[in-house]
Amino acid sequence: HAWGMINGKGGPHWARMIGILLTWLAILVAALLLFWNVWQVYG
């Protein structure tokens, strides 16, 4: 993981948490867009 390599094992974990949050946010946005498209077609 890039953030872990930059900060090192002894560094703070905020960058890793931000990376995880961004990943979950991207998944959530993709799911919402998919749901919106399905709702537009079938709703």
VEXFIDO-650786 format. One record per atom (N, C-alpha, C): residue number from 1; residue in one letter; atom name; x, y, z. Coordinates in steps of 0.001 Angstrom, whole numbers, plus 500000, padded with zeros to 6 digits. Layout:
<sites>
  drenba  zadren  torti       x       y       z
     NUM       A     CA       X       Y       Z
...
</sites>
This chain:
<sites>
  drenba  zadren  torti       x       y       z
       1       H      N  500837  498809  500000
       1       H     CA  500000  500000  500000
       1       H      C  500874  501243  500000
       2       A      N  500564  502175  499135
       2       A     CA  501425  503342  498939
       2       A      C  501524  504190  500201
       3       W      N  500369  504421  500873
       3       W     CA  500385  505276  502057
       3       W      C  501246  504652  503152
       4       G      N  501149  503334  503330
       4       G     CA  501943  502667  504347
       4       G      C  503431  502778  504045
       5       M      N  503791  502684  502761
       5       M     CA  505194  502786  502387
       5       M      C  505715  504193  502648
       6       I      N  504881  505197  502396
       6       I     CA  505322  506579  502590
       6       I      C  505494  506885  504075
       7       N      N  504533  506487  504883
       7       N     CA  504558  506816  506308
       7       N      C  505498  505914  507084
       8       G      N  505694  504699  506623
       8       G     CA  506501  503753  507372
       8       G      C  505662  503055  508427
       9       K      N  506188  501934  508940
       9       K     CA  505422  501154  509909
       9       K      C  505248  501905  511223
      10       G      N  506175  502822  511538
      10       G     CA  506104  503532  512802
      10       G      C  505312  504826  512719
      11       G      N  504815  505158  511529
      11       G     CA  504108  506420  511343
      11       G      C  502658  506331  511762
      12       P      N  501960  507435  511676
      12       P     CA  500538  507480  512031
      12       P      C  499698  506689  511046
      13       H      N  498523  506304  511493
      13       H     CA  497653  505471  510670
      13       H      C  496542  506274  510000
      14       W      N  496588  507603  510118
      14       W     CA  495501  508405  509562
      14       W      C  495436  508267  508051
      15       A      N  496613  508169  507408
      15       A     CA  496622  508063  505951
      15       A      C  495978  506756  505512
      16       R      N  496257  505671  506254
      16       R     CA  495651  504386  505914
      16       R      C  494137  504441  506116
      17       M      N  493704  505103  507207
      17       M     CA  492266  505209  507458
      17       M      C  491600  506040  506368
      18       I      N  492280  507105  505932
      18       I     CA  491734  507918  504845
      18       I      C  491618  507082  503575
      19       G      N  492624  506261  503301
      19       G     CA  492571  505404  502120
      19       G      C  491403  504440  502187
      20       I      N  491183  503852  503373
      20       I     CA  490058  502924  503541
      20       I      C  488740  503666  503363
      21       L      N  488646  504865  503946
      21       L     CA  487414  505645  503825
      21       L      C  487154  506014  502372
      22       L      N  488213  506389  501637
      22       L     CA  488033  506736  500229
      22       L      C  487594  505524  499428
      23       T      N  488149  504345  499772
      23       T     CA  487755  503127  499071
      23       T      C  486284  502831  499308
      24       W      N  485846  502885  500572
      24       W     CA  484436  502640  500883
      24       W      C  483553  503688  500240
      25       L      N  484015  504949  500198
      25       L     CA  483234  506009  499577
      25       L      C  483059  505743  498085
      26       A      N  484136  505295  497426
      26       A     CA  484050  504989  496001
      26       A      C  483074  503847  495755
      27       I      N  483119  502812  496623
      27       I     CA  482195  501681  496487
      27       I      C  480761  502162  496683
      28       L      N  480547  503008  497686
      28       L     CA  479204  503509  497965
      28       L      C  478676  504333  496794
      29       V      N  479512  505207  496242
      29       V     CA  479096  506031  495103
      29       V      C  478754  505152  493908
      30       A      N  479586  504132  493648
      30       A     CA  479311  503229  492531
      30       A      C  477990  502506  492743
      31       A      N  477740  502059  493978
      31       A     CA  476490  501358  494268
      31       A      C  475297  502292  494088
      32       L      N  475431  503543  494536
      32       L     CA  474339  504500  494386
      32       L      C  474071  504801  492916
      33       L      N  475133  504940  492121
      33       L     CA  474948  505202  490696
      33       L      C  474275  504020  490015
      34       L      N  474688  502803  490374
      34       L     CA  474073  501610  489798
      34       L      C  472599  501543  490179
      35       F      N  472300  501781  491457
      35       F     CA  470910  501764  491923
      35       F      C  470093  502837  491204
      36       W      N  470689  504029  491022
      36       W     CA  469987  505127  490353
      36       W      C  469665  504753  488911
      37       N      N  470638  504127  488209
      37       N     CA  470407  503729  486821
      37       N      C  469306  502686  486730
      38       V      N  469326  501694  487613
      38       V     CA  468290  500659  487606
      38       V      C  466936  501282  487910
      39       W      N  466894  502210  488873
      39       W     CA  465631  502857  489247
      39       W      C  465086  503699  488093
      40       Q      N  465991  504348  487353
      40       Q     CA  465564  505148  486210
      40       Q      C  464975  504264  485116
      41       V      N  465559  503091  484905
      41       V     CA  465112  502209  483825
      41       V      C  463820  501504  484200
      42       Y      N  463756  500953  485416
      42       Y     CA  462623  500116  485804
      42       Y      C  461598  500853  486661
      43       G      N  461926  502085  487084
      43       G     CA  461011  502796  487952
      43       G      C  460137  503745  487157
</sites>
